[in-house]
Amino acid sequence: MTIATAEGSPLKLQTELGSLGERLIRFGQALQNPETTVGQLTSLANACGIELKMRAVAESGRSG
């Protein structure tokens, strides 16, 4: 919800920043949850304006 003010729109900015903050918190929580899928992470990152790039590296299990 946005409330218009005579001085401009500082309340709108606060609402938008608050909304972004909530999305960032959800993204951060998902990053910490081992049950979260790559698709879910990608969707949450996109909602925050973040382009998520991942790379998988195979390990041989042998020590050098």
N, C-alpha and C positions, 0 to 999 in steps of 0.2 A: 504494500500500500504506500502511496506517495502523497504527501501533503504539500500543496503549493503555498509558497510564501511570497510576500510583497518584495523581498530583497532578491529573489531569484529562486534557486532550488537547492539550498543546503540540506534540507531534509531528504530530498530524493537521493542525493549523493550518499548520505548516511545509510539509507535503506539499501542502495546498491552495494555499498561496501560491506554492510552487514550480511547481505545475501552471499556475496563472494566469500566472506569469511566462513559462513556455514558450509559452503561447498568445499572449501579448502580443508576444513575440519573433517568432513566426510571422506575426502580423498586421503587424508593422512591416516585416518583410522583404517581405511581399506588397505593401505600399504602395509600396515602392521598386522593385518589379519591373513594368516596363511591359507585360509579358505577362499580368498578373493581370487577370481579368475582374471586373466589378462584382459578379456573383453570388458569386465566390470571396471578395471583400473583405467582402461582407455576411455571409457564413457565418462567416468568421474573426472579424469584429467581434462578432457575436452570441455566439460561443463565449467571448468575453472579457467579456460583459455590456455591450457597447457598442452603442447604436443608431446605425447609420451612415445619415446623410442626405447625399445628393448633389444638386447642382443643375448642370445643363448650361447654358452661356451660348454662344450663337452669336456668332461674330465676322464682321464684314462684309469684313474684309481691307483696308478703306479707312482711311487715317489722316485724322483730323479736321482 
